[in-house]
């Protein structure tokens, strides 16, 4: 698993990448302002064709 965070004046975006059964899964989450919890807003699954 790889986790990357990007910080700005508006909050923090967190991207998590992992591979399960040859599928790349990317989850993007946001934490706005002084919030304590990240809220997921996008999940992507990439498969080979």
QUIVENWO-V160370 format. One record per pair of residues at least 24 apart in sequence whose C-alpha atoms are under 8 Angstrom apart, sorted by sequence separation. I is the first residue (numbers start at 1). GAP is how many residues later the second one is. D is the distance in Angstrom with one decimal. If there is no record, write none. Layout:
i: (I;I)
gap: (GAP;GAP)
d: (D;D)
//
This chain:
i: (9;14;23;22;23)
gap: (24;24;24;25;25)
d: (7.6;7.9;5.2;7.2;7.8)
//
